[in-house]
């Protein structure tokens, strides 16, 4: 079992969800986050004053998957979240973490069965 954590552009969420559904990955948690990287933020004009926004809004997807689905989930996210053919700075990152166990609260099932197909 793995925990796939993806940081993506907010406008790419629908495309990523569709791509994941095509590879039978449906369950995820989505959080609004802010972060900085090579994108280095942007300058915004508000009430005639320039403000530098260093923490850019992003979405964080947390997806628990069985080992058989890890590669296809990553490929789907990359394909859907990339801007254009070659991508742009700020498209995001994917982290894959080991997951020791999972417990479904409703049924008490544990391990890979608790994650589902």
C-alpha positions as CSV (number, residue, x, y, z in Angstrom):
1,X,0.0,0.0,0.0
2,X,1.2,3.5,-0.8
3,X,0.0,7.1,-0.1
4,X,0.2,9.2,-3.2
5,X,0.4,12.9,-2.4
6,X,0.1,15.2,-5.4
7,X,0.3,19.0,-5.4
8,X,-1.4,20.4,-8.5
9,X,-2.8,23.6,-10.0
10,X,-6.4,24.2,-8.8
11,X,-7.7,24.4,-12.3
12,X,-6.4,20.9,-13.1
13,X,-8.5,19.1,-10.5
14,X,-11.4,18.0,-12.8
15,X,-8.9,16.7,-15.4
16,X,-7.0,14.8,-12.8
17,X,-10.1,13.3,-11.3
18,X,-11.2,12.1,-14.8
19,X,-7.8,10.6,-15.5
20,X,-7.8,8.8,-12.2
21,X,-11.3,7.5,-12.8
22,X,-10.1,6.0,-16.1
23,X,-7.6,3.9,-14.2
24,X,-10.2,2.9,-11.5
25,X,-8.9,5.2,-8.8
26,X,-11.8,7.1,-7.2
27,X,-11.0,7.7,-3.6
28,X,-9.1,10.8,-2.6
29,X,-8.9,13.7,-0.1
30,X,-8.5,17.2,-1.6
31,X,-7.2,20.1,0.5
32,X,-6.5,23.7,-0.5
33,X,-2.9,24.6,0.3
34,X,-0.4,27.4,-0.5
35,X,3.2,26.9,-1.3
36,X,6.2,28.2,-3.1
37,X,8.9,26.7,-5.3
38,X,10.5,27.7,-8.6
39,X,7.4,29.6,-9.5
40,X,8.4,32.3,-6.9
41,X,4.9,33.8,-6.7
42,X,3.5,36.7,-8.6
43,X,2.8,40.4,-8.2
44,X,-0.7,41.6,-7.8
45,X,-2.1,45.2,-8.0
46,X,-4.6,45.9,-5.2
47,X,-5.9,49.4,-4.5
48,X,-3.1,50.9,-6.6
49,X,-0.5,49.1,-4.5
50,X,1.7,46.3,-5.7
51,X,1.7,43.2,-3.5
52,X,4.0,40.2,-4.0
53,X,2.2,37.0,-3.5
54,X,4.9,34.4,-2.6
55,X,2.7,31.5,-1.5
56,X,0.8,30.4,-4.6
57,X,-2.6,28.6,-4.1
58,X,-2.5,24.9,-5.0
59,X,-4.5,21.7,-4.3
60,X,-3.1,18.8,-2.4
61,X,-4.5,15.3,-3.3
62,X,-4.0,12.4,-0.9
63,X,-4.7,9.1,-2.5
64,X,-4.3,5.7,-0.7
65,X,-3.8,3.0,-3.3
66,X,-2.8,-0.7,-3.4
67,X,0.6,-1.4,-4.9
68,X,-1.0,-2.6,-8.2
69,X,-2.5,0.9,-8.8
70,X,0.5,3.1,-7.9
71,X,2.1,3.4,-11.4
72,X,-1.2,3.9,-13.2
73,X,-2.3,6.5,-10.7
74,X,1.0,8.4,-11.0
75,X,0.8,8.3,-14.8
76,X,-2.8,9.5,-14.8
77,X,-1.9,12.5,-12.6
78,X,1.1,13.5,-14.6
79,X,-0.8,13.2,-17.9
80,X,-3.7,15.3,-16.6
81,X,-1.9,17.9,-14.5
82,X,0.9,18.8,-17.0
83,X,0.4,22.1,-18.8
84,X,0.8,21.6,-22.5
85,X,3.1,19.0,-24.0
86,X,6.2,19.8,-22.0
87,X,4.7,21.3,-18.9
88,X,5.5,24.6,-17.1
89,X,7.1,25.6,-13.8
90,X,4.4,25.3,-11.1
91,X,2.6,22.2,-12.5
92,X,3.2,20.5,-9.2
93,X,4.9,17.5,-7.6
94,X,3.9,13.9,-6.7
95,X,5.2,12.1,-3.6
96,X,4.8,8.4,-3.0
97,X,5.0,7.3,0.7
98,X,4.9,3.9,2.2
99,X,1.7,3.1,4.2
100,X,1.9,0.6,7.0
101,X,-1.8,0.0,7.4
102,X,-5.3,1.2,6.7
103,X,-8.5,0.7,8.8
104,X,-12.0,1.3,7.4
105,X,-13.9,2.7,10.4
106,X,-17.3,1.5,9.3
107,X,-16.4,-2.2,8.9
108,X,-13.2,-2.5,10.8
109,X,-11.5,-4.0,7.8
110,X,-7.7,-3.5,7.6
111,X,-4.9,-3.5,5.1
112,X,-5.4,-3.6,1.3
113,X,-9.1,-4.7,1.7
114,X,-9.9,-1.4,3.6
115,X,-8.6,0.7,0.6
116,X,-10.8,-1.1,-1.8
117,X,-10.2,-2.3,-5.4
